[in-house]
Amino acid sequence: MENRIPKSEFEKLNLMALNLRDLLNRLLEKRKLAKRNIVVEKMTREEIQSEKIDTQKELLAFEEKHGRPQTKLEKDLMRPLYDHYRKVKRLLSKFTSSKGIGELKNEENDDDEIHHIKDNRPFLNLHSLSLNELNKEKEVATLEKIKLKESIKKYEYEFIKSTGRSLTKEDRELHKEEFEKYKYLKAKLKLIDALIDKYEINHFSKAK
Protein backbone atom coordinates (compact mmCIF):
# COMPACT_ATOMS: atom_id res chain seq x y z
CA MET A 1 0.00 0.00 0.00
CA GLU A 2 2.87 2.33 0.85
CA ASN A 3 4.29 1.82 -2.67
CA ARG A 4 1.02 2.86 -4.29
CA ILE A 5 0.60 6.22 -2.65
CA PRO A 6 3.03 9.00 -1.65
CA LYS A 7 4.77 8.48 1.67
CA SER A 8 3.32 11.70 3.15
CA GLU A 9 -0.21 10.62 2.27
CA PHE A 10 0.40 7.16 3.68
CA GLU A 11 1.72 8.62 6.95
CA LYS A 12 -1.29 10.95 7.21
CA LEU A 13 -3.68 8.06 6.59
CA ASN A 14 -1.90 5.93 9.17
CA LEU A 15 -2.13 8.74 11.76
CA MET A 16 -5.83 9.21 10.97
CA ALA A 17 -6.41 5.49 11.46
CA LEU A 18 -4.70 5.54 14.85
CA ASN A 19 -6.67 8.60 15.97
CA LEU A 20 -9.89 7.05 14.67
CA ARG A 21 -9.21 3.96 16.76
CA ASP A 22 -8.73 6.15 19.83
CA LEU A 23 -11.91 8.06 18.95
CA LEU A 24 -13.96 4.87 18.73
CA ASN A 25 -12.52 3.67 22.03
CA ARG A 26 -13.52 6.96 23.67
CA LEU A 27 -17.06 6.64 22.33
CA LEU A 28 -17.24 3.09 23.68
CA GLU A 29 -15.96 4.25 27.05
CA LYS A 30 -18.52 7.07 27.16
CA ARG A 31 -21.29 4.56 26.48
CA LYS A 32 -20.07 2.38 29.32
CA LEU A 33 -19.74 5.30 31.76
CA ALA A 34 -23.24 6.52 30.86
CA LYS A 35 -24.50 2.91 31.02
CA ARG A 36 -25.96 3.25 27.53
CA ASN A 37 -26.85 0.17 25.56
CA ILE A 38 -23.96 -0.88 23.30
CA VAL A 39 -26.41 -1.64 20.48
CA VAL A 40 -27.65 1.68 19.09
CA GLU A 41 -30.96 0.24 17.92
CA LYS A 42 -31.77 -0.77 21.50
CA MET A 43 -31.03 2.63 23.02
CA THR A 44 -33.72 4.78 24.59
CA ARG A 45 -34.47 8.22 23.21
CA GLU A 46 -32.33 9.86 25.89
CA GLU A 47 -29.46 7.47 25.18
CA ILE A 48 -29.63 8.15 21.45
CA GLN A 49 -29.58 11.89 22.10
CA SER A 50 -26.46 11.52 24.25
CA GLU A 51 -24.86 9.25 21.64
CA LYS A 52 -25.51 11.87 18.99
CA ILE A 53 -23.91 14.65 21.02
CA ASP A 54 -20.87 12.54 21.93
CA THR A 55 -20.37 11.53 18.29
CA GLN A 56 -20.74 15.14 17.17
CA LYS A 57 -18.05 16.30 19.56
CA GLU A 58 -15.65 13.56 18.52
CA LEU A 59 -16.22 14.23 14.81
CA LEU A 60 -15.61 17.94 15.21
CA ALA A 61 -12.42 17.39 17.22
CA PHE A 62 -11.19 14.88 14.62
CA GLU A 63 -11.90 17.24 11.74
CA GLU A 64 -10.20 20.13 13.51
CA LYS A 65 -7.07 18.00 13.70
CA HIS A 66 -7.12 16.28 10.31
CA GLY A 67 -9.57 18.31 8.24
CA ARG A 68 -12.50 16.87 6.29
CA PRO A 69 -11.85 13.58 4.46
CA GLN A 70 -10.65 14.45 0.95
CA THR A 71 -9.20 11.41 -0.79
CA LYS A 72 -11.05 8.16 -1.48
CA LEU A 73 -8.90 6.35 1.09
CA GLU A 74 -9.67 8.95 3.76
CA LYS A 75 -13.39 8.81 3.00
CA ASP A 76 -13.36 5.00 3.08
CA LEU A 77 -11.57 5.09 6.43
CA MET A 78 -14.04 7.54 7.96
CA ARG A 79 -17.22 6.23 6.31
CA PRO A 80 -18.21 3.83 9.16
CA LEU A 81 -18.11 6.70 11.68
CA TYR A 82 -20.13 9.06 9.48
CA ASP A 83 -22.58 6.24 8.77
CA HIS A 84 -22.92 5.64 12.51
CA TYR A 85 -23.64 9.33 13.06
CA ARG A 86 -26.30 9.36 10.34
CA LYS A 87 -27.87 6.21 11.78
CA VAL A 88 -28.09 7.85 15.21
CA LYS A 89 -29.74 10.90 13.63
CA ARG A 90 -32.28 8.75 11.79
CA LEU A 91 -33.11 6.76 14.92
CA LEU A 92 -33.54 9.93 16.96
CA SER A 93 -35.83 11.39 14.31
CA LYS A 94 -37.84 8.17 14.14
CA PHE A 95 -38.07 8.03 17.93
CA THR A 96 -39.42 11.58 18.05
CA SER A 97 -42.06 10.96 15.39
CA SER A 98 -43.25 7.55 16.66
CA LYS A 99 -42.40 6.46 20.19
CA GLY A 100 -42.39 10.03 21.37
CA ILE A 101 -46.03 10.66 20.53
CA GLY A 102 -47.06 10.56 24.18
CA GLU A 103 -44.34 13.01 25.07
CA LEU A 104 -45.36 15.30 22.24
CA LYS A 105 -48.92 15.28 23.53
CA ASN A 106 -47.65 16.29 26.94
CA GLU A 107 -45.82 19.19 25.29
CA GLU A 108 -49.08 20.21 23.60
CA ASN A 109 -50.76 20.20 27.00
CA ASP A 110 -48.00 22.44 28.29
CA ASP A 111 -48.73 24.82 25.43
CA ASP A 112 -52.39 24.90 26.44
CA GLU A 113 -51.36 25.78 29.96
CA ILE A 114 -49.13 28.67 29.01
CA HIS A 115 -50.31 29.78 25.57
CA HIS A 116 -51.44 33.15 26.91
CA ILE A 117 -48.01 33.97 28.27
CA LYS A 118 -45.79 36.16 26.14
CA ASP A 119 -42.05 36.67 26.52
CA ASN A 120 -40.26 39.48 24.74
CA ARG A 121 -36.85 38.93 26.24
CA PRO A 122 -34.21 38.59 23.51
CA PHE A 123 -32.40 35.32 22.91
CA LEU A 124 -28.66 35.03 23.16
CA ASN A 125 -26.90 35.47 19.84
CA LEU A 126 -27.33 31.77 19.10
CA HIS A 127 -26.65 32.13 15.38
CA SER A 128 -22.98 32.91 16.04
CA LEU A 129 -22.34 29.88 18.26
CA SER A 130 -20.40 26.79 17.20
CA LEU A 131 -21.99 23.34 17.28
CA ASN A 132 -20.30 22.51 20.59
CA GLU A 133 -21.52 25.79 22.08
CA LEU A 134 -25.05 25.14 20.81
CA ASN A 135 -25.04 21.69 22.43
CA LYS A 136 -23.87 23.21 25.73
CA GLU A 137 -26.61 25.83 25.55
CA LYS A 138 -29.11 23.05 24.84
CA GLU A 139 -27.97 20.99 27.83
CA VAL A 140 -28.24 23.95 30.19
CA ALA A 141 -31.62 25.10 28.83
CA THR A 142 -33.03 21.56 28.91
CA LEU A 143 -32.09 21.05 32.56
CA GLU A 144 -33.52 24.44 33.48
CA LYS A 145 -36.73 23.67 31.59
CA ILE A 146 -37.12 20.33 33.39
CA LYS A 147 -36.69 21.97 36.79
CA LEU A 148 -39.18 24.70 35.91
CA LYS A 149 -41.69 22.18 34.62
CA GLU A 150 -41.44 20.21 37.86
CA SER A 151 -41.93 23.40 39.86
CA ILE A 152 -44.96 24.42 37.79
CA LYS A 153 -46.51 20.94 38.03
CA LYS A 154 -45.98 20.95 41.79
CA TYR A 155 -47.68 24.33 42.08
CA GLU A 156 -50.63 23.12 39.99
CA TYR A 157 -50.96 19.92 42.02
CA GLU A 158 -50.92 21.78 45.33
CA PHE A 159 -53.37 24.36 44.00
CA ILE A 160 -55.88 21.73 42.80
CA LYS A 161 -55.44 19.80 46.03
CA SER A 162 -56.24 22.84 48.18
CA THR A 163 -58.94 24.48 46.03
CA GLY A 164 -60.47 21.56 44.12
CA ARG A 165 -60.27 23.42 40.82
CA SER A 166 -57.83 23.99 37.96
CA LEU A 167 -55.68 27.07 37.52
CA THR A 168 -57.17 30.14 35.86
CA LYS A 169 -55.28 32.89 34.06
CA GLU A 170 -55.47 34.99 37.20
CA ASP A 171 -54.05 32.15 39.31
CA ARG A 172 -51.07 31.86 36.98
CA GLU A 173 -50.24 35.50 37.62
CA LEU A 174 -48.97 34.48 41.05
CA HIS A 175 -46.22 32.49 39.29
CA LYS A 176 -46.07 34.59 36.14
CA GLU A 177 -42.27 34.71 36.04
CA GLU A 178 -41.94 30.91 36.09
CA PHE A 179 -44.54 30.44 33.35
CA GLU A 180 -42.90 33.11 31.18
CA LYS A 181 -39.44 31.65 31.64
CA TYR A 182 -40.72 28.18 30.76
CA LYS A 183 -42.24 29.56 27.54
CA TYR A 184 -38.97 31.33 26.78
CA LEU A 185 -36.91 28.17 27.29
CA LYS A 186 -39.20 26.15 25.00
CA ALA A 187 -38.78 28.71 22.23
CA LYS A 188 -35.02 28.86 22.80
CA LEU A 189 -34.68 25.08 22.58
CA LYS A 190 -36.67 25.01 19.34
CA LEU A 191 -34.32 27.59 17.84
CA ILE A 192 -31.24 25.69 19.05
CA ASP A 193 -32.55 22.46 17.52
CA ALA A 194 -33.16 24.24 14.22
CA LEU A 195 -29.63 25.68 14.22
CA ILE A 196 -28.10 22.30 15.05
CA ASP A 197 -30.04 20.64 12.22
CA LYS A 198 -28.92 23.37 9.82
CA TYR A 199 -25.30 22.92 10.87
CA GLU A 200 -25.50 19.16 10.39
CA ILE A 201 -27.06 19.47 6.94
CA ASN A 202 -24.37 21.92 5.81
CA HIS A 203 -21.49 20.05 7.45
CA PHE A 204 -21.74 16.34 8.13
CA SER A 205 -24.07 15.47 5.23
CA LYS A 206 -21.34 16.53 2.78
CA ALA A 207 -18.75 14.13 4.17
CA LYS A 208 -19.47 10.93 2.30
C-alpha positions as CSV (number, residue, x, y, z in Angstrom):
1,M,0.0,0.0,0.0
2,E,2.9,2.3,0.9
3,N,4.3,1.8,-2.7
4,R,1.0,2.9,-4.3
5,I,0.6,6.2,-2.7
6,P,3.0,9.0,-1.7
7,K,4.8,8.5,1.7
8,S,3.3,11.7,3.1
9,E,-0.2,10.6,2.3
10,F,0.4,7.2,3.7
11,E,1.7,8.6,6.9
12,K,-1.3,10.9,7.2
13,L,-3.7,8.1,6.6
14,N,-1.9,5.9,9.2
15,L,-2.1,8.7,11.8
16,M,-5.8,9.2,11.0
17,A,-6.4,5.5,11.5
18,L,-4.7,5.5,14.9
19,N,-6.7,8.6,16.0
20,L,-9.9,7.1,14.7
21,R,-9.2,4.0,16.8
22,D,-8.7,6.1,19.8
23,L,-11.9,8.1,19.0
24,L,-14.0,4.9,18.7
25,N,-12.5,3.7,22.0
26,R,-13.5,7.0,23.7
27,L,-17.1,6.6,22.3
28,L,-17.2,3.1,23.7
29,E,-16.0,4.2,27.1
30,K,-18.5,7.1,27.2
31,R,-21.3,4.6,26.5
32,K,-20.1,2.4,29.3
33,L,-19.7,5.3,31.8
34,A,-23.2,6.5,30.9
35,K,-24.5,2.9,31.0
36,R,-26.0,3.2,27.5
37,N,-26.8,0.2,25.6
38,I,-24.0,-0.9,23.3
39,V,-26.4,-1.6,20.5
40,V,-27.7,1.7,19.1
41,E,-31.0,0.2,17.9
42,K,-31.8,-0.8,21.5
43,M,-31.0,2.6,23.0
44,T,-33.7,4.8,24.6
45,R,-34.5,8.2,23.2
46,E,-32.3,9.9,25.9
47,E,-29.5,7.5,25.2
48,I,-29.6,8.2,21.5
49,Q,-29.6,11.9,22.1
50,S,-26.5,11.5,24.3
51,E,-24.9,9.3,21.6
52,K,-25.5,11.9,19.0
53,I,-23.9,14.7,21.0
54,D,-20.9,12.5,21.9
55,T,-20.4,11.5,18.3
56,Q,-20.7,15.1,17.2
57,K,-18.0,16.3,19.6
58,E,-15.6,13.6,18.5
59,L,-16.2,14.2,14.8
60,L,-15.6,17.9,15.2
61,A,-12.4,17.4,17.2
62,F,-11.2,14.9,14.6
63,E,-11.9,17.2,11.7
64,E,-10.2,20.1,13.5
65,K,-7.1,18.0,13.7
66,H,-7.1,16.3,10.3
67,G,-9.6,18.3,8.2
68,R,-12.5,16.9,6.3
69,P,-11.9,13.6,4.5
70,Q,-10.7,14.5,1.0
71,T,-9.2,11.4,-0.8
72,K,-11.0,8.2,-1.5
73,L,-8.9,6.3,1.1
74,E,-9.7,8.9,3.8
75,K,-13.4,8.8,3.0
76,D,-13.4,5.0,3.1
77,L,-11.6,5.1,6.4
78,M,-14.0,7.5,8.0
79,R,-17.2,6.2,6.3
80,P,-18.2,3.8,9.2
81,L,-18.1,6.7,11.7
82,Y,-20.1,9.1,9.5
83,D,-22.6,6.2,8.8
84,H,-22.9,5.6,12.5
85,Y,-23.6,9.3,13.1
86,R,-26.3,9.4,10.3
87,K,-27.9,6.2,11.8
88,V,-28.1,7.8,15.2
89,K,-29.7,10.9,13.6
90,R,-32.3,8.7,11.8
91,L,-33.1,6.8,14.9
92,L,-33.5,9.9,17.0
93,S,-35.8,11.4,14.3
94,K,-37.8,8.2,14.1
95,F,-38.1,8.0,17.9
96,T,-39.4,11.6,18.1
97,S,-42.1,11.0,15.4
98,S,-43.3,7.6,16.7
99,K,-42.4,6.5,20.2
100,G,-42.4,10.0,21.4
101,I,-46.0,10.7,20.5
102,G,-47.1,10.6,24.2
103,E,-44.3,13.0,25.1
104,L,-45.4,15.3,22.2
105,K,-48.9,15.3,23.5
106,N,-47.7,16.3,26.9
107,E,-45.8,19.2,25.3
108,E,-49.1,20.2,23.6
109,N,-50.8,20.2,27.0
110,D,-48.0,22.4,28.3
111,D,-48.7,24.8,25.4
112,D,-52.4,24.9,26.4
113,E,-51.4,25.8,30.0
114,I,-49.1,28.7,29.0
115,H,-50.3,29.8,25.6
116,H,-51.4,33.1,26.9
117,I,-48.0,34.0,28.3
118,K,-45.8,36.2,26.1
119,D,-42.1,36.7,26.5
120,N,-40.3,39.5,24.7
121,R,-36.8,38.9,26.2
122,P,-34.2,38.6,23.5
123,F,-32.4,35.3,22.9
124,L,-28.7,35.0,23.2
125,N,-26.9,35.5,19.8
126,L,-27.3,31.8,19.1
127,H,-26.7,32.1,15.4
128,S,-23.0,32.9,16.0
129,L,-22.3,29.9,18.3
130,S,-20.4,26.8,17.2
131,L,-22.0,23.3,17.3
132,N,-20.3,22.5,20.6
133,E,-21.5,25.8,22.1
134,L,-25.0,25.1,20.8
135,N,-25.0,21.7,22.4
136,K,-23.9,23.2,25.7
137,E,-26.6,25.8,25.6
138,K,-29.1,23.0,24.8
139,E,-28.0,21.0,27.8
140,V,-28.2,24.0,30.2
141,A,-31.6,25.1,28.8
142,T,-33.0,21.6,28.9
143,L,-32.1,21.1,32.6
144,E,-33.5,24.4,33.5
145,K,-36.7,23.7,31.6
146,I,-37.1,20.3,33.4
147,K,-36.7,22.0,36.8
148,L,-39.2,24.7,35.9
149,K,-41.7,22.2,34.6
150,E,-41.4,20.2,37.9
151,S,-41.9,23.4,39.9
152,I,-45.0,24.4,37.8
153,K,-46.5,20.9,38.0
154,K,-46.0,21.0,41.8
155,Y,-47.7,24.3,42.1
156,E,-50.6,23.1,40.0
157,Y,-51.0,19.9,42.0
158,E,-50.9,21.8,45.3
159,F,-53.4,24.4,44.0
160,I,-55.9,21.7,42.8
161,K,-55.4,19.8,46.0
162,S,-56.2,22.8,48.2
163,T,-58.9,24.5,46.0
164,G,-60.5,21.6,44.1
165,R,-60.3,23.4,40.8
166,S,-57.8,24.0,38.0
167,L,-55.7,27.1,37.5
168,T,-57.2,30.1,35.9
169,K,-55.3,32.9,34.1
170,E,-55.5,35.0,37.2
171,D,-54.1,32.2,39.3
172,R,-51.1,31.9,37.0
173,E,-50.2,35.5,37.6
174,L,-49.0,34.5,41.1
175,H,-46.2,32.5,39.3
176,K,-46.1,34.6,36.1
177,E,-42.3,34.7,36.0
178,E,-41.9,30.9,36.1
179,F,-44.5,30.4,33.3
180,E,-42.9,33.1,31.2
181,K,-39.4,31.6,31.6
182,Y,-40.7,28.2,30.8
183,K,-42.2,29.6,27.5
184,Y,-39.0,31.3,26.8
185,L,-36.9,28.2,27.3
186,K,-39.2,26.1,25.0
187,A,-38.8,28.7,22.2
188,K,-35.0,28.9,22.8
189,L,-34.7,25.1,22.6
190,K,-36.7,25.0,19.3
191,L,-34.3,27.6,17.8
192,I,-31.2,25.7,19.1
193,D,-32.6,22.5,17.5
194,A,-33.2,24.2,14.2
195,L,-29.6,25.7,14.2
196,I,-28.1,22.3,15.1
197,D,-30.0,20.6,12.2
198,K,-28.9,23.4,9.8
199,Y,-25.3,22.9,10.9
200,E,-25.5,19.2,10.4
201,I,-27.1,19.5,6.9
202,N,-24.4,21.9,5.8
203,H,-21.5,20.0,7.5
204,F,-21.7,16.3,8.1
205,S,-24.1,15.5,5.2
206,K,-21.3,16.5,2.8
207,A,-18.8,14.1,4.2
208,K,-19.5,10.9,2.3
